[in-house]
Amino acid sequence: MRSVQRTSWSRPGRPDPGLLRDVALVCLAGGVVGVSFGAIAVAGGLPVWVPVVMSLVVYAGSAQFSAVGVLLAGGGPVAAAATGLLLNTRTAAFSLAVAEHIGRSRLARLVGAHLVTDETVAFTLAQRDPARRRTAFWVSGIGLFTVWNACVAAGALAGGALGDTARYGLDAAFPAVLAALVLPALREDAGVRRAALAGAVLALALTPAVPAGVPVLAALTGLALHGRAPGKRKEPQS
């Protein structure tokens, strides 16, 4: 057990090379998506500053794509903002899951709340120690925020020079890396597996019929199955 702990963490509270490697991989995948977002927004006719400011202030990939899609389709700012808010409501549940690991000061909670994403939550909850969870949150949060905004700016400046970014197929790297992050939790917890399976089935069923991002929200209903163990009851202690 001790040798495993040394491999994972060299010193308490400090990120080990494995965590930094995983964060770097997710940053790479997120950066590719960020470049794609900036290029799509500008190529569609929006000014360069729109995707750049949106990424700094909103900082929510799926919500940003949806909001820009509404704008490019002729919708107004109110409709775009409403769409983004709807898709980003999932972070409310995520925030509750990591709130105790962000910090107690008002500044830490204010900044940390802005950094809550699918990826930072996955990194945080993958750790088993409170100190390590806090380190994982801030390392992944700051890293992803920096890379995302830098790459969105690069994509926006490149504009239409990149052409159709979807043809490269690089956006598949992002969900693939995220799936790899949650695999340990799926292997160790049967309740998590039941919740994930139910959410995945529901999301896949709704995907052809609802706007992008909504299936992710609907998948949260799978949490109702978490912790349930059919057929098992606690025996009274003698």
Disulfide bonds with the S-S distance in Angstrom:
none
